[in-house]
Each structure stands twice: as structure tokens, then as C-alpha cells.
Amino acid sequence: MKLLSIPIIIYCFLQLAILNIANASSETKKAQTLTQLNNNISKIMEKSTLPSLAYALVNKNGIEEIKVLGFSDLESQKIADKNTLYRIGSVSKMFTSIAILKLIEQGRLHLDDEIKALVPEVKFYNPWHDTHPIRVVHLLEHTTGWDEIALTEYAKHNTPEQTLIESLNYYPESRTSRWPAGSRSAYSNSGSAVAAYIIEQITEQNFESYIQETVFTPLKMHNTTYLYNGQVKRFGAISYVNQKAQTYKHLIYRPVGAINSTIEDMAKFTKMLLNSGKPILTAESIKRMRNSESTNSNEIENGYGLNNIPVLLNNFLYHGHDGGVNGALADLRYLPSDNSGFVILTNSSNPSKLKQIREQIVTFQTQGLNKPEVFSETISNKISKQLSGYYYTVNPRFELAHFFNRLVAVYKVTATEEALLFGGLIFNAKPKQFLSASKTSFKSIDNGLVTLAVAEDPIDGKVIHYGDKVLKRTNAFAVYFQLITASLWIIIVISFIVVLLINGINKLRGKKLAIDHKQLRKYPLLASFTALLMVTCVFLGMQNPYLNFGNKTVFSLMLMLSTVCYAIFSLIAIYNTVKIPIKKVNKLAYSYHATCSVIHLLAFSYLLYFGIIGVRVWA
């Protein structure tokens, strides 16, 4: 895996902060009728920068409502309508699972079949093959242990068109298991690509043709395609990022996110899911699609299914998938307990507005519904007390994001006689309460669902599974030492600007510094400067992350060089701190620069340990 983490993860946290601010400032009255819902969504559209929006409300009997608002092309002012095709991104993965389940029902495949036996020509790396071989189920439940696809795979344009095996051969290094298959989940796009290739080998026809034959045609989805064909060129919505039109992105792996579809076609697909698979699959297959069974702990009710991701909305467990491709977003969710669902499509990369619209729909659909009852069995509290402590995630989606997770994605567990309290140390700090459902599983008092469980990990021993997270216990000293060091690092890097201003003023006043003082000051300041340069490269490059970081560009090269320079300056700074006697420099100045040098050394060591120094994001 070559770094997608630094730009994407930091960017996601900024987007989360912006999203929270937007939500706080846009209180809209809850809709009790369909008319009120449509009016509320129209108001959100009027206040937004979304070029267009399409949404549908669905139940098992049919399509309850379809609305299309705005423009599919801002430049020509072309109005979007029911014939407009939107990119649905990773919602496409659900179709791969449907196809796999179809082959299983026909007796041509099994979820437990080993990948190496099915498609030996597909390259991947699994150090635990003898004890934990990768199976079909792992591809679809994101439990292969593989890293997310590399930035170079994201950036690759599938033009001229490649076969699926040619695309899979482009960068097999990202398909490296970081832990035994089935022990942890971590979202990875390449799993569905390999599953699609298995479908091609079994059916002896290309993947897109098979999906057309087994899914699109039976559901009468006549306006849905993986290909950039004449229909998409004529009716496809132009995708926008910050109101700027985007060039059509030809994904390296079409099966994982290339579908173009209309809101009506996607509503038909949602209706099929609510109708227990009719007319494509059996009810048992659709039920299996919702469940997670391949992980080390399959007790939790909100673990990844077969490319079917459960999400708690208004404390109700919806199933489905979301997706995003280069200026387009999609969200398909359905609630089996109420036989209702929805689809939202837009040609904009504005997640905060999509979330507001989703909240309106979910609130409308769930009004009057009863949440599952919460209960607690009487068991020994000894196990719960042993769980108290601090935890960090050990299943990062992007491996190089682990350095960031260790700093901010920290959780605290506290056991009381009545409940288990679980919350984030920095984000989502308000503790959630859980009651014992068994000796190893816990139910949330908010929704009555088992969403936390204890399991034995083959590498790290006892861990906690919480949704898609796997958490390993750490100690309070490590947690707070890292947070304090990170906080001091930020202060020191920012203070670099202040120090430069002071030095500039002193220089204008004719004040000269001793040689030793200059040597002591020089390299901590250079380290701070290169740290600022690293951060600047990340944020400027995020204007187009796939282009800027997936190829050799000014941004990717500067990021690599700045990390190397940061390492050099940090080492020289600490060397000078030890070498230069304190009596030759002002004590206050010595204390400041020495502190800077020590903090930079700690930060450099941390980044080096996690592979950030000298990182080549394009390789």
C-alpha cells in the first residue's frame, strides 16, 4: 500500500468538522407527511450548491416517491429528470455479491471456496495461507486483510480498456494480507474486483454481460450500465467538485464502482432487496447478504455483510451501501424490519448536504417505529472489569493511516456494575452504554442491538470488535504521551512563524547572535519549516488527490522530499543540542530550541516507525 492515508484521512476529519458545523446551523422541522418531506428537501437544495439531486422512497410493494431536482449540466443548464444517469460508485459492489450468490444457488460456487484454487493466476500475498486461506466470503465481507488499493490504482485510467485480469496485474502489491483472513475486517476495493474475475472464469463471459443478463434485465433496469457508452454521454449527469466540472473517471476496476444508473432503476433494485430477492435470488441468499459471518467475532449485528454495509440511522439498523466517484455521491439504504428503503443520487461531492437529506428521509420513514427492546442477562461482571482501559484500532483501511489512528482514534472503556461505557477519547467522546447480552457480547441501550463483542485475535489476543473496528488495549501512559507530544509538535511548528518574526525584528535592530546560538536555532527552525511544507503539500494536493498523489507531480515529489528533509534536520537539531554547551547560549533560548529538537526527534521517530519518512505516494 502506497500512501493514500495522509491526504485522505486528514481531509476526512476536516470534512467531518465542516459537516458538523453545517448541521448545527441548518435546523429543519421534521417532516410528518410526504409533502412536508419533499418541501424540506427542496429547501435544503435551494440553500445548497448541489447541481442536481435525485431521490426515491421505496417499499416492498413498489416505489412510493421519486423526485429529481436541479441541473445535470450547469454550463448548458440542462434540467435533470428521471432519464438522467448518475454515477453510483461503490454501491456497484452490491451487484457483484448478487452475482456471486446467484452462482452459489446454482451450485457452481461456494462462499468457502479458496481463491488460490479458483483463480491461481490472480496475484496476492497471504503469509497465513496454510492456516487462514483467503476464501470467496472474505472478498465480499472485506476480511481478506488486504490493504486498500494504492493511490496509483486510484489514479490509473482504464483507457484504453483493459481486461479485468490485466487491471488486476497492474499493482498486485496492494493485495497483501496484514493479518490472518477472517480475523478482522477492513474495507478494500480490490476484493470485489477479484470476485468479479471469479465470476468471469466460472461463467466464461465478461462480468458486465453477466450482470446485464442476471440482474439488469430481470429487474428491467434498462438505463443502467458499467460502460461509458452513448447513453451515458447523452443522459449522464456531469460530475462536480466545488462547482467545477470533472472529466469522466474510467476506473481501473469497473466492477467495484463504475455503474451509471437512473433513480428509477436504482429504486427497482432496492425493491428487489426488500422483496427478499425476487425475482433474482431466494430469501435465504438476501438474508445471508446482510449478515457478517467470516470475521473473528460474528456476534455483532452491524458488521460488514456481503458488500452490504449496515449503518445505524436514527438508531435503526439500515442495510445497503454508499458510494462516491470523482464528483458524484450515492446512498442506498433499506430497513428490512419495516420493508422500507431509499436511494439518494447526486452529481456533487458535497457529503454534508447528502447527509442532511438522508436524515430527513430516515426521520420520516422511522417515525412511529419501535426500537428493539434492550435486555441484560445476569453474568459475572469479572469479564467486564477486565475490559476497562484504553484502546486503539488495529485494522486500518489504509495501512499507512495507522500512525494517524494511533493518535486520534483512541477509545476508552469503563466497566461499572450496571453497564459497559464505551466512547472516543477525542471524537465521539460521549460514552455509549452497553449491557451484557452474553459473556462476550454487549447490547447498546440506544438501539437494543449487539454492536460490541470480545474476541480472541490470532495476533493480538483479546480484542474488541465494534462495528467495523477491531480494538486492541493499550496503556494510559502511551495514549497521553503521544497526545501531549503531538500537541507540543503542533505548537512548536506554529511557533516557527513567530520566531521568524522576532528574528527579523532583531535583525532590523542590528542585534547579532553568537555562532553557537545560530547553530542551535537553525535546524529546529528548518525542521519546523519542512513540517509546514509537508502539511501544505497535503492540503494543496487534496484539490485533486488522485491526480496529485497518484502520479509523480510537484505535490507527491515535494511530500517525499519534505519528509526526508524533516528527518535530516531533526537529527542534526538534536545533535547540535547535545554538542553545544548550554553556557554559551541564553538559557531561555537554549530551553526553547532544545525542546523543539527533542519534540522533532520524537515526531521523526514516530513517522519513521510507521513508514512515512521518504514515502513515495505514487509508487
N, C-alpha and C positions, 0 to 999 in steps of 0.2 A: 504493500500500500504506500503510495506516494502522496504526500500531504494534501488532503482536501480539508483537513481539520482546522488549521489555523484560521484561514479566511472564513470558512463556513460556520464554524462553531461560534466564534466571536460575533459574527454577523447575526446569527440566530438569536443570541442573547440581546443584542441591540434591538432586533425586530420585536422580541418579546416585550422589552421595555416600552417601545413605541406603541405596541398593540395595547398594553395595559393603560397607557395614558389616553389612547383613543377611546377605549371602552369606558373609562371613567368620565369622559366628557360627553358621552352620547347616550344618555338615558332615554330609552324609548318605551312608551307604555306597552305592556304585554297585550298581545292580540288574543281575543277570545273567539273571534269569528274569522272565517276565511277572508272576508272583505277587509277586516282590520289588519290581518297579516299582510295582505297584498299592499295595503296603504303604507304600513310600516316599512316594508322592504323598498317601496318606491321612494320614500323619504330618505332612506339610507343611500339609495342610488343617487338621488339629487345632490346629496352632500358629499358624495364620493368622487373619486377620479376614475372609477371603473368605466372603461369604454362600453362594455355590454355585460349583461348578466342573464343567465337562463336558469330557471329552477322548476322542479317538479315535485309534487307531493303524490305519493303512491300508496295504495293499499293492495291487499291480495286480490281484490275484485277488479282493480283497474287503476287508471290514472285519475287522481282526484283533481289535480290542478297543474297547469303548465303556463308559465309566463316567460316571455323573452323581452328584455328591455335594452335600450341603448343602441350603439353602433358597432357593427362588425368590422368597419373600416373607418377610422376617424378622418383620414385625409379626404376620402370621397363622400363621407357622411352616409355611407350605406347602412341602412337600418337592419339590425339583427332580427331574425324571425325563426320560426320552427325548422326551417331548412338550413340554418346556419350550423356548420360543423365546428366543434371546439376540440382542442387537444385535451385528453383526459389524463395524461401522464401515467402514474403508477397504478391507477385504477385498472389499467390494462392487465396487470398481473392476475386479477381475478379470473380472467378468461383462460389463462394458462392452467390454473387449478381446475377450472371446469373441464377443460380438455383432458387433463390427467385423470380426473375422476370418471370421465366417460370411458376411457380406455380400461380403467380398473373394473368398471361394471361389465365390460365386455370380456373380462378375463385375460386381457393382453398385457397387463402390467399390475404391479402391486406396490403399495407405498413402502414396503420393506425391501424392495429390490435394491441391490448395491449399484451405485453409479459406475464404478470401475468395470463391472461386468456388463452393464448395459451399453456404455459408450466409452470403451477404453481409449479411444483417440482424443477424448477431451482431457486436456492437461489440468491438473490441480495437485495441491500438495497437502497431504494429511499425515503428520507424524504418528498419529494414533490409529492408523488403518487396521492393524491386526486386532485391536480390541474395540475400536469405535469406527467402523467403516461408515462412509457417507452414503446415505440412502435417499431415495426419492422424497420421502417425507421431510428430510432435513432441508432439501432445496426449497420447499414450499412453505415451511414453517420458520425459515431463516435461522436454522440451528446447525448449519454446517461448520460454524466457527470462522468462516471466511471473512476477510476484511471487506469493507465497501469497495466498489470499483474505484480504480485510481483516477486522478484528475485527467490523465492522458486519455483514459477511456471515455470520460465525460466529454472531453474536448473533441474527440475523433468524430468526423463527419462520415456517415455511411454513404458517401458518394465518391466514385461510382459504387453502385450497390454491391455489397458483399454477401456471400452465403453466410449462414449462421455459424458454421464451423470456422470459416475464415475470420469472422469477428471474434470468436472465442479464442482463436490462436493469436490475436493481436497482443494481448497482455495477460497471460495466464498467472503471472506472479501475484495478482490481487486475490486469486483463489487459493489462499494459503490458510489452513486451519490454525487458529491461535489457541484453541482448546479442543478437547475431545468432542466430536459431533454429538449433539443431543444434550450436552450438559448445560449450555447457555444459549440464549437467543441473541442475535444481533442482525439488524436489517442489512441485507446485502442484495443489490440488484442482480448480481451475476447468477444467483440461484435459479431464478425464473428463466434466464437465458439458457442455462444448461437443461432445465426441464423441457423447454420448447424444442431443443435439439433432440432430446429423447423422443418426443412426440414425432418429430420428422423421421427418425430412424425406424420407429415402430410402424408408422402409417405409410411410409415410403412416399410421402408428399410433403411439400413445403408447409411450414407452420401456418402461414396466413391462409392458405387454401383450406387447410383442415378446420381452422376456426370458422371460416366462412361457411363451410359445409355443415358443421356440427352445432354451431351456436348462432351465428348471424342469420342464416336462412331460416331455421326453425322458429326463431323469435321474431322474424320479419323485420330485422334490423337492416333495412335496405340502404341506409345512409351512414354506414359505419365502415371504416377501412383503416388498415395499418399503413397504407401506402400514400405517398404524395402524388395522387392521381388528378385527373381533370376535374373530378367532383370537388376535391379539396381546394384546388386552385380557383374554382368558380365560387364555391359556397363557404370555404373555410374562413373563420374569423382571423383577422390579423392579430398576432400576439403583441402585447405591450409591456414594457418595463419603464416605469416612471414616464408614461405617456409617449415613449419612444417605440416606434415600430421595430419588431425583431425579425431577423431573417429566419426562415423556417429551419428548424434544427432537425437534421437527419440523424437519429440516434444510432449508435453503434449496435445496440441490441434492441431491435424493434419490438420483440415480444414483451419487454419489460415496461414500455411506456409510450408507444408510438400511435396508439389508436386516436383517430379523429371520429367524432360522433355528434349527433344532434341530441337535444334534450329529450325528444320523444323516444328515440332509440334507447337511450340510457334508462329512461323510465320503464321501458319494456323489460330491460334486463333486471331492474330492481324488482319488478312484479314477479319475474320468474323465481328470484330468491325468496320472496315472500310466499310463493306458491309451492314451496318445498321442492323446487327443481323442475316442475312441469313446464314445458314438455320435453326437457332435455335429460334430467337426472332423476334419481329416486330421492325420496325424503331422507333416507339414511346418508346418502352422499352429501347432501346440502348440510345436514346436521354435523357430519364429520368435518366439513369445510370450516365450520365455526369454531371447532374445538382445537386446543393445543395439546398434543399427546406425545411429542417427541422430546420435550425438554426433561432435564433432570428432576424438575418438580412440575407435574402436570395437574396439581391440585387447584391452582389459581384459575379463576374464571375469565380473566382478562389477558391471557397470554395469546401470542400470535396463533391464529389458525392457519389453514392452508391458503396463504395470501389473502387472508381475511382477518383484518385487524380490529379487535374490539376496542371501543373507546367509551368512557363514561361521560355522558352528556346529560346535564341536569340530574345526575346520579342514576340514570338509566343506562343499561349496557346495550349500546348500539353496536352493530357489526358492519363491516364494509371496508372501504379503502379510500384514501385521498391521493391526490397526485398533483404534480406541478412540472411543467416543461417550459423553460425559456419564455416567460411572459404569459403563461396560462395556468389556471388552477382549477381543480375539480374535487368534489367531495360527494361520495355515495355512501349513504348510511341506511340501515334498516333495523327495525326493532321487532324481532320475531315474536316476543310476548304480546305485542299489540297489533301485529300484522300491518305495520305502517313503516314508511320509509321516505327518503327524499334524495334528490340529486341536485347539486349546485354546480354550474359551469360558468366560467368567466374567462375572458381573454386579457387578463391583467394579473400581475404578480403582487397583488395587494392582499396579504393574508388577514389583516385586521378587519377589513370590510367583509370579507367572506365569513369570518368568524361571527361578526355581528349578525349577518343574515342567517347563519346556521343557528345561532342562539334563538332568534325569533321563531324559526321553524320548529326547533326542538321544544321550546316552551309551549307553542301552540299544540303540537302533537301529543305532548305528555300531560297536558292539563287534565286533572281528574284521575290520572292513573295512580295506582298504589304501588309503592316500592316494596321489594321483598322484605319479609319480616326478619329481624335480627334476633339471633338466639346465641346462647353460650352454654356449652357443655361444661360440666364440672370436672376439671382435670387438675393435676398437680401444677402449681404455679412455679415450680422449680425451673422448668424449661424456659418459661417466660423471663425469669430473672436473669438467666444466663445469656439472654439475647440483648440485655441492656448494653449500650455503648455507642460508638461512632462507626459509621460505615461509608465506604466509597464504592463506586461501580467498578466491576471487573469485566464487563462485556461491552466496551465502547464500540459504537458502529464504525467509527474511524479510529484505527489503532493509534495514530499519532495525536488524536484528540485526548488520549489518556492523561497527558500532562495537564490539560485544562480541567478534565473531570476531577482529578485528584485535588484540585484547588477549590473548585466551586460546587461540584455535585457531591456534597457530603451530607449524610443523613444521621439523625440522632434517634436512637430507640431507647425508650424508657418503659420498664415494666412496673406496673402497680398491681395491687391485689385485684383490682376490678378490670383492668384493660391493659393493652399494649399501646403505647403512644409512639407515633412514627411521624417524623417531619424533617424537612430540609434545614440545614444549619444556616444557609444563606437565602436560598429561594424556597418558596412554599414552606415558610418557617412555622406556620400554624399547625400544630401536631394533629394528625388524624388518629382516631381511636379505633382499636380493633379488639374484638372479643374472640376467645378461643373457640374454634369450630372442631378442632381435633388436636392431637399432640403436636402436629406440625403445621397446621393451617389456621388462619385467622380471618374473621369476617369484619368488614367495615361497618361501623354503626351508621354511616351515612346512607348506605345503599343495600346492606344485607348480603353483600357478595364477598366470596372468598377472593381477596386480591393480594394477600400476603401469605407466604409459606416458607418454611425452613426446609432446606435440602442439604444433602452431602455432595459437595463438588469433588470430582476426581483430582483436582489440582489444589484447591484452596480449602478443602474440608468443609466445615459448616458455613453455609451462606444463606442469605435471604433472597427469595425471588419476590419481586414486587412489580407486577405487570410485566413489562419487557426488560426490567432492570434486574441484574444479579449483583448483590451487595456483599462485600467482604468486610469483616470487622477490622478496625484499626484502633489505635490508642489516641487519647485526647492530646498528648504532647505532640504527636506527629501532625494532627489536624491543625492545632493552633500555631505551632511553629511555622508551618507552611503559610497559613493565612497572614500571620504577622510579617513574615519575610516578604510575601507578595505585596502587602500594603506598604512596607518600607521601600520596596523596589519602585512602586508607583510614585511615591513621594520624592524619592531621590531622582528619578528620571524627569519628573516635572520641575524639580528644583534646579535642574540643569539650566533652564532658561533664566531663572532668577540670578543664578551665579554668573552667567554670561553678562547680564545687565550690570551687575555690581562690578565685575572685572572691567567692563567697558567704561564705566564711570571713573573708576580708579585710574585707568589708563589716560583718560582725558585730563585728569587732575595731575598727571605726571608721577603718580605713585608707582614705584618699581618693586617687583618681587624678587626675592632671592632665588638662585638657581634651583636649590633643593625644593623650595615651595612650588616653583613652576613644574618641576618633575613630578611632585606628589599630586598636583592638581590636574595635570594634563590628561592622564589616561582614564581616571574615573569619569572626567567630563566627556572624553571620546567614547567611553563605554555607554554613557547616558545618551549621547548623540546617536550612536548606532542602534540603541534600543528604540529611540524615537523613530529612526529610519525604518526599522522592522515593522513597527505598528503602522506607520504611514503607508508603507508598501501594501500591507494587508487591506487597509481601508480604501485606498485608491483603486487597488486591483479588484475589489469587490464590485465595482461598477459593471464588470463583465468577468466574473470569476473563472468560467470555463475557458474563455479565450486567454485571459491574462495569466492564469496559473497553470493551465493545462498544456501550454506551449512555452518555448523559450521566448520570453518577452522581457521588456525592461523591468516589469514588476517581479517576475519569477527570478530573474537573474539578480536583481537588487536584493530580494529577500534572502537568497542563498548567500550572497557576498556579505550582507549586513550581519547575518548570524555568525559567519566566520570571523569578521572583524570584531564583533562583540566578544567572541571568545578570546581573541588575541589581546584586546585592550583590557579585558577583565583580568587576565593572567598577569600582564605587565603591571597593572594597577596594584594588585596585591603584592607583587614582588617589590615594587618601589615603597610600599607602605612598610614592609619589613626591613628593607635596606636603609631607608633614610631615617636617621636618628630623630626622635621627637623634639629634642632640644634645639634643633636647627630650624624649626618651623613654629609659627604661632600655634599655641595649644588648641585653640578653638578651631583653627583651620585644619590642623592635623586630625582632630577628632572627627570633623565632618568628612574629610576626604578618606580617612581610614574606614569610617563607617560605610561610605559609598563603595569602597573597594571590597569590603567583606560581603556586603549585600550583592554586589555584582558577581562575585565569585560563587556565592550560593546559587544565584539565579542561573549562571552559566552552567554549573554542575548539574542543576535540575534539568535544564534544557538538553544538555549533552546526554544525560541518562535516558531521556525519552526520545532521542534521535532528532532533535530539532536543529542542532548546530550543523550547518552545511547542507541543509535539506534541499533536494532538487525536486521541486513540486511538479515539474513537467515529465519526469522520468518514470 
